Amino acid sequence: MLTIALPKGRIGDDSLALFEKILDRTFRFGERKLILEEGGFRFLRVRNQDVPTYVFHQAADLGVVGLDVLEEGGLDLVRLLDLGFGRCSVSIGIKEEETLDFSKPSYRVATKMENITRKFFSQKAIPVEIIKLYGSIELAPLVGLADMIVDIVETGETMRQNGLKPALDIMQSSAYLIANKNSFFAKKDEVLDLRSKLEEALGGS
């Protein structure tokens, strides 16, 4: 049996719909249920950011998670397949009336994605002070807490409604099927068979 960690929310729902398609059966978590066993699989419902942790420590063989979460966590996992849904960008946001320029000696950047942000600015040799926030990130430039933000952008509407604009995309993200390295080798046939079925289902959708 393969154990698969799925995130709560839309990516998890889209993942279950994909498994329903390849296995021709219905998968439904109960309202508060966190484990679902069906069709030779055990699904775990966890927080999005926790998916790589469950897979890395082999509490799950496989997982589905956004590339942004993978890059931020930096854990050594096998990236099996880009599933193509859950698309978004990790972008720099600035005040609507401002223009992005990197001429200042340093910047204060508000974000919850500390590692992605630090890597981007270090590659450009720009000193930054990271201000880690967990919510209402758009507020930071408006009240002088930060010069800019780095956040997930789907349409940019949340930024625009709060007087900001997406100024530069740092990376593109979508949902990935990932595997624990030990599980990949120990259950290689099962894992590759599943990947093949998922690829086929995605190609036909």
Backbone torsions as a table, in degrees:
resi	resn	phi	psi	omega
1	MET	NA	132.5	175.2
2	LEU	-92.8	133.7	175.3
3	THR	-101.3	128.1	-173.2
4	ILE	-125.6	121.8	177.3
5	ALA	-87.3	123.9	178.9
6	LEU	-117.6	142.1	178.7
7	PRO	-79.5	151.5	171.6
8	LYS	-68.6	153.9	177.4
9	GLY	100.2	-162.0	-168.8
10	ARG	-65.7	-41.6	179.7
11	ILE	-61.8	-41.4	177.2
12	GLY	-63.2	-41.6	179.3
13	ASP	-64.9	-43.7	178.9
14	ASP	-64.5	-35.4	178.4
15	SER	-65.0	-46.2	179.2
16	LEU	-62.2	-38.5	178.3
17	ALA	-62.2	-35.8	178.2
18	LEU	-68.6	-41.3	177.1
19	PHE	-66.8	-35.9	175.5
20	GLU	-60.3	-38.1	-178.2
21	LYS	-67.3	-44.7	-175.3
22	ILE	-80.1	-24.3	-177.4
23	LEU	-105.3	-4.8	176.7
24	ASP	54.1	47.9	174.1
25	ARG	-153.4	164.4	-176.0
26	THR	-94.1	133.3	176.2
27	PHE	-114.9	125.1	178.0
28	ARG	-142.4	122.3	169.6
29	PHE	-74.5	142.9	169.8
30	GLY	-66.3	169.7	-173.4
31	GLU	-54.4	-42.2	-178.5
32	ARG	-116.7	9.5	-175.8
33	LYS	-77.4	138.1	-177.7
34	LEU	-111.1	-12.4	178.6
35	ILE	-127.6	132.5	178.5
36	LEU	-132.4	120.4	177.5
37	GLU	-108.7	121.6	-175.4
38	GLU	-159.3	135.7	171.6
39	GLY	60.7	31.7	180.0
40	GLY	82.1	10.4	177.6
41	PHE	-123.2	150.3	170.3
42	ARG	-115.9	117.2	179.1
43	PHE	-100.6	135.0	175.2
44	LEU	-111.4	134.9	178.1
45	ARG	-104.2	114.1	-173.8
46	VAL	-133.5	171.1	174.9
47	ARG	-64.7	144.4	-178.0
48	ASN	-49.2	-50.2	-176.4
49	GLN	-68.1	-16.8	-177.3
50	ASP	-90.6	-11.2	-177.4
51	VAL	-55.4	-50.9	-179.4
52	PRO	-60.6	-32.7	-179.7
53	THR	-66.5	-44.6	177.9
54	TYR	-60.6	-41.6	-177.9
55	VAL	-72.8	-42.5	-178.6
56	PHE	-59.7	-40.8	-178.4
57	HIS	-88.8	8.5	174.7
58	GLN	63.7	23.3	168.0
59	ALA	-72.3	-21.2	171.9
60	ALA	-133.9	144.2	177.0
61	ASP	-75.6	-39.8	-175.9
62	LEU	-131.2	166.3	175.8
63	GLY	-155.8	163.1	172.3
64	VAL	-123.2	126.9	-175.4
65	VAL	-158.3	155.1	179.0
66	GLY	-68.5	145.9	179.3
67	LEU	-59.8	-32.3	178.6
68	ASP	-61.8	-40.6	179.1
69	VAL	-67.7	-39.3	177.3
70	LEU	-61.4	-47.9	-178.4
71	GLU	-64.6	-39.2	-179.0
72	GLU	-67.2	-40.1	-177.0
73	GLY	-75.5	-36.0	176.0
74	GLY	69.1	20.2	-179.8
75	LEU	-79.5	152.6	-176.3
76	ASP	-84.4	95.1	-176.7
77	LEU	-130.6	157.7	177.6
78	VAL	-86.3	124.7	176.8
79	ARG	-94.3	107.4	-170.6
80	LEU	-88.3	-39.7	-170.5
81	LEU	-163.0	132.6	170.5
82	ASP	-81.3	114.9	-175.7
83	LEU	-81.2	-15.7	170.8
84	GLY	86.2	-12.5	177.2
85	PHE	-103.0	175.4	-176.6
86	GLY	68.8	31.7	-176.1
87	ARG	-70.8	138.1	176.5
88	CYS	-162.8	175.3	176.6
89	SER	-120.0	151.2	165.1
90	VAL	-99.3	116.6	-168.9
91	SER	-131.3	154.7	170.7
92	ILE	-84.4	131.4	176.2
93	GLY	-116.4	137.0	178.8
94	ILE	-132.1	171.0	177.3
95	LYS	-60.5	145.3	-176.2
96	GLU	-53.7	-37.8	-174.9
97	GLU	-86.1	-4.0	-176.7
98	GLU	-95.7	163.6	174.1
99	THR	-117.2	135.4	-179.1
100	LEU	-72.1	124.5	171.4
101	ASP	-145.3	152.4	-176.9
102	PHE	-112.4	37.8	-176.6
103	SER	-91.9	-14.5	179.3
104	LYS	-72.5	155.7	-179.2
105	PRO	-67.4	-26.8	178.4
106	SER	-161.0	165.8	-177.5
107	TYR	-138.3	151.3	170.1
108	ARG	-104.5	125.3	-174.7
109	VAL	-123.6	123.7	176.8
110	ALA	-93.4	131.1	-178.2
111	THR	-167.3	160.9	167.1
112	LYS	-99.0	-10.1	-178.2
113	MET	-101.6	73.3	-172.8
114	GLU	-63.3	-44.1	-174.8
115	ASN	-71.2	-43.6	176.9
116	ILE	-60.5	-43.6	-178.4
117	THR	-65.1	-47.6	-178.4
118	ARG	-61.9	-40.9	179.8
119	LYS	-63.4	-44.5	-178.6
120	PHE	-60.4	-48.7	-176.5
121	PHE	-73.1	-31.8	178.6
122	SER	-67.6	-34.3	177.1
123	GLN	-65.4	-26.5	177.3
124	LYS	-94.8	2.3	-179.5
125	ALA	57.0	39.8	178.3
126	ILE	-110.4	120.0	178.1
127	PRO	-66.7	135.4	177.8
128	VAL	-135.2	149.9	167.6
129	GLU	-106.6	118.0	-179.8
130	ILE	-87.2	125.7	173.9
131	ILE	-108.5	108.1	-173.5
132	LYS	-83.2	121.7	176.1
133	LEU	-125.5	154.3	-177.6
134	TYR	-111.9	-4.9	179.8
135	GLY	-170.9	165.0	-178.6
136	SER	50.1	41.3	-176.3
137	ILE	-63.4	-31.8	-178.1
138	GLU	-59.6	-23.2	-178.4
139	LEU	-68.5	-29.1	-169.3
140	ALA	-56.3	-48.3	179.2
141	PRO	-70.0	-27.6	-176.0
142	LEU	-70.7	-27.2	-178.0
143	VAL	-110.3	10.5	175.6
144	GLY	81.4	11.7	178.6
145	LEU	-73.6	-31.8	-177.5
146	ALA	-146.5	158.9	175.5
147	ASP	-78.2	-30.5	-176.2
148	MET	-158.6	172.0	175.9
149	ILE	-124.9	158.8	167.0
150	VAL	-122.5	121.9	-174.1
151	ASP	-152.4	169.0	175.6
152	ILE	-74.1	134.4	178.0
153	VAL	-128.5	127.6	172.3
154	GLU	-103.2	-57.4	178.4
155	THR	-115.1	-16.7	-175.8
156	GLY	86.7	-1.3	-174.7
157	GLU	-66.2	-38.7	179.8
158	THR	-61.7	-42.6	176.8
159	MET	-61.7	-48.1	-176.2
160	ARG	-62.2	-37.4	179.3
161	GLN	-67.2	-16.8	-178.9
162	ASN	-114.1	24.2	173.2
163	GLY	76.6	17.2	178.3
164	LEU	-117.4	172.7	174.9
165	LYS	-145.3	145.8	172.9
166	PRO	-68.8	126.1	-175.3
167	ALA	-107.8	-28.3	-177.9
168	LEU	-160.6	131.3	176.0
169	ASP	-83.9	127.5	176.0
170	ILE	-85.1	-40.9	179.2
171	MET	-158.8	157.4	172.5
172	GLN	-99.3	145.7	-178.1
173	SER	-133.5	149.8	170.2
174	SER	-153.9	173.7	-176.3
175	ALA	-75.6	136.0	179.1
176	TYR	-120.2	143.5	167.3
177	LEU	-86.2	124.2	-177.8
178	ILE	-122.0	161.0	-179.0
179	ALA	-138.4	148.6	168.0
180	ASN	-69.5	138.4	-175.7
181	LYS	-61.6	-44.3	-179.9
182	ASN	-65.4	-42.2	178.4
183	SER	-62.9	-38.4	-178.9
184	PHE	-59.4	-43.1	-179.2
185	PHE	-78.6	-37.9	-177.6
186	ALA	-71.9	-31.7	-176.8
187	LYS	-122.6	37.2	-169.7
188	LYS	-56.8	-44.2	-177.9
189	ASP	-62.0	-45.4	179.2
190	GLU	-63.1	-44.2	-177.1
191	VAL	-64.9	-46.5	-178.5
192	LEU	-69.4	-32.2	175.8
193	ASP	-64.8	-42.9	178.4
194	LEU	-64.3	-44.4	179.8
195	ARG	-59.5	-41.7	179.6
196	SER	-61.8	-43.0	179.5
197	LYS	-66.3	-38.7	178.5
198	LEU	-66.2	-43.2	177.4
199	GLU	-58.6	-43.7	-179.2
200	GLU	-64.5	-43.6	179.5
201	ALA	-64.5	-39.3	179.7
202	LEU	-69.0	-37.1	179.5
203	GLY	-67.8	-27.4	-178.2
204	GLY	-96.2	2.0	-177.0
205	SER	-87.3	NA	NA
